[in-house]
């Protein structure tokens, strides 16, 4: 029987965080670097265990997105990973359900950058593909992020969104989205 946990980074033992990090590396391979893990810290972690093994993880951190002249408090989803041996069993959907509940309770919207493999999951869960141009607010000003166009998904909560217009994320190291 799988057990589910939703806890803040500060509430998790370092060994659990290390196990979640290892799971993400197994799931994503060399595409998952140190900055990717750093982006997943400081918020909520959804964890699923099957017996004594961690089989799924996802994180929700707070970010600021700019849209339509407004700064939006955003629950940003990071590091959704399922152990390769445990895929297609509903674990990612269960992690997302917990994270989406937190988004709906605390944020103007949810957002995430999806891989081609992950896009199906988010579409099936009611997330909306952002069709407009994306950019980032950097130390040098607003800079377009055209490589991210077509990979950003949003879950509207209270924000009035036009997914065909511009969306700008706040600054952070490495992958901006």
C-alpha positions as CSV (number, residue, x, y, z in Angstrom):
1,X,0.0,0.0,0.0
2,X,1.4,3.4,-1.0
3,X,1.6,6.2,1.5
4,X,1.4,9.8,0.7
5,X,3.1,12.8,2.4
6,X,2.9,16.5,1.8
7,X,5.5,18.4,3.8
8,X,7.6,21.6,3.6
9,X,11.3,21.3,2.9
10,X,12.0,22.4,6.5
11,X,9.9,19.5,7.9
12,X,11.7,16.8,6.0
13,X,14.7,14.9,7.3
14,X,17.8,15.4,5.2
15,X,17.8,11.7,4.4
16,X,14.4,12.0,2.8
17,X,15.5,15.0,0.8
18,X,18.5,13.1,-0.4
19,X,16.3,10.2,-1.4
20,X,14.0,12.5,-3.3
21,X,17.0,14.1,-5.0
22,X,18.3,10.6,-6.0
23,X,14.8,9.7,-7.3
24,X,14.8,12.8,-9.6
25,X,18.3,11.9,-10.9
26,X,17.1,8.4,-11.7
27,X,14.0,9.6,-13.4
28,X,15.6,12.4,-15.4
29,X,19.2,11.3,-15.8
30,X,21.8,13.9,-16.6
31,X,19.2,16.4,-17.5
32,X,18.6,16.9,-13.8
33,X,21.4,19.1,-12.4
34,X,22.1,20.7,-9.0
35,X,20.2,23.9,-9.9
36,X,17.2,21.8,-10.8
37,X,17.2,20.3,-7.3
38,X,17.8,23.7,-5.8
39,X,14.7,25.1,-7.6
40,X,12.6,22.4,-5.9
41,X,13.6,23.4,-2.3
42,X,11.9,25.8,0.0
43,X,8.3,24.8,-0.6
44,X,6.1,21.8,-0.4
45,X,7.1,18.3,-1.4
46,X,4.6,15.6,-2.4
47,X,6.0,12.2,-1.7
48,X,4.7,8.7,-2.4
49,X,6.2,5.6,-0.8
50,X,5.5,2.0,-1.6
51,X,6.7,0.1,1.4
52,X,10.0,1.6,2.2
53,X,10.8,3.0,-1.3
54,X,10.2,6.5,-2.4
55,X,8.5,6.0,-5.8
56,X,7.3,9.6,-6.6
57,X,8.1,13.2,-5.8
58,X,6.9,16.7,-6.8
59,X,7.6,20.1,-5.4
60,X,5.7,23.3,-5.2
61,X,7.6,26.6,-4.7
62,X,6.4,30.2,-4.7
63,X,7.3,32.4,-7.6
64,X,6.2,35.7,-9.1
65,X,4.9,35.8,-12.6
66,X,4.0,39.0,-14.5
67,X,1.0,39.0,-16.7
68,X,-1.3,41.8,-18.0
69,X,0.4,44.4,-15.8
70,X,0.0,42.4,-12.6
71,X,2.4,40.5,-10.4
72,X,0.8,37.1,-9.7
73,X,1.6,34.9,-6.7
74,X,2.3,31.6,-8.3
75,X,2.7,28.1,-7.1
76,X,5.3,26.7,-9.4
77,X,5.6,23.0,-9.8
78,X,9.1,21.5,-9.9
79,X,10.8,18.1,-10.0
80,X,7.8,15.8,-10.6
81,X,9.5,12.5,-10.9
82,X,8.4,8.8,-10.7
83,X,10.9,6.0,-10.4
84,X,11.2,4.4,-13.9
85,X,10.2,1.0,-12.4
86,X,6.9,2.4,-11.0
87,X,5.6,4.5,-13.9
88,X,2.1,4.3,-15.3
89,X,0.6,3.5,-11.9
90,X,-1.0,6.8,-11.1
91,X,1.8,8.1,-8.9
92,X,2.4,11.3,-10.8
93,X,-1.3,12.1,-10.8
94,X,-1.5,11.5,-7.0
95,X,1.5,13.9,-6.4
96,X,-0.1,16.5,-8.7
97,X,-3.5,16.2,-7.0
98,X,-1.8,17.1,-3.7
99,X,0.2,20.0,-5.2
100,X,-2.8,21.3,-7.1
101,X,-4.8,21.4,-3.9
102,X,-2.1,23.6,-2.3
103,X,-2.1,25.8,-5.4
104,X,-5.9,26.3,-5.2
105,X,-5.7,27.2,-1.5
106,X,-2.7,29.7,-1.6
107,X,-2.0,31.1,-5.1
108,X,-3.4,33.1,-7.9
109,X,-2.3,30.4,-10.3
110,X,-0.1,27.4,-10.8
111,X,2.5,27.1,-13.4
112,X,5.2,24.7,-14.6
113,X,7.5,23.9,-17.5
114,X,6.7,20.5,-19.0
115,X,8.7,18.1,-21.0
116,X,7.0,16.5,-24.0
117,X,6.5,13.3,-21.9
118,X,4.9,15.3,-19.0
119,X,2.6,17.4,-21.1
120,X,0.0,14.7,-21.5
121,X,-0.4,14.4,-17.7
122,X,-0.9,18.2,-17.2
123,X,-3.3,18.4,-20.1
124,X,-5.4,15.6,-18.7
125,X,-5.5,17.3,-15.3
126,X,-6.9,20.5,-16.7
127,X,-3.8,22.6,-17.0
128,X,-3.7,25.1,-19.9
129,X,-0.8,25.4,-22.4
130,X,0.5,29.0,-22.5
131,X,0.5,29.9,-26.2
132,X,1.8,33.5,-25.9
133,X,5.5,34.5,-25.7
134,X,7.4,33.9,-22.5
135,X,10.2,36.0,-21.0
136,X,12.1,36.4,-17.7
137,X,12.8,39.5,-15.6
138,X,16.6,39.3,-15.4
139,X,19.2,41.6,-13.9
140,X,19.5,43.0,-17.5
141,X,15.8,43.6,-17.8
142,X,13.1,41.5,-19.5
143,X,14.6,39.0,-21.8
144,X,12.6,36.7,-24.1
145,X,12.7,32.9,-23.5
146,X,11.6,31.6,-26.9
147,X,13.0,28.2,-26.2
148,X,10.4,27.8,-23.5
149,X,7.5,28.9,-25.7
150,X,5.0,26.0,-25.9
151,X,6.3,24.3,-22.8
152,X,4.7,26.4,-20.1
153,X,1.4,25.2,-18.5
154,X,-0.8,27.2,-16.1
155,X,-3.6,26.3,-13.7
156,X,-5.8,29.4,-13.2
157,X,-7.2,29.9,-9.7
158,X,-8.1,33.6,-9.1
159,X,-6.0,35.3,-11.9
160,X,-7.7,36.5,-15.1
161,X,-5.4,35.0,-17.7
162,X,-5.0,35.4,-21.5
163,X,-2.8,32.5,-22.5
164,X,-2.2,34.1,-25.9
165,X,-0.4,37.1,-24.4
166,X,2.9,37.6,-22.7
167,X,4.0,35.8,-19.5
168,X,7.2,36.8,-17.6
169,X,8.8,34.8,-14.8
170,X,11.0,36.1,-12.0
171,X,14.8,35.7,-12.0
172,X,16.6,32.6,-10.8
173,X,19.9,30.9,-11.6
174,X,20.1,28.4,-14.5
175,X,16.8,27.4,-16.0
176,X,14.6,30.4,-15.8
177,X,11.4,28.4,-16.2
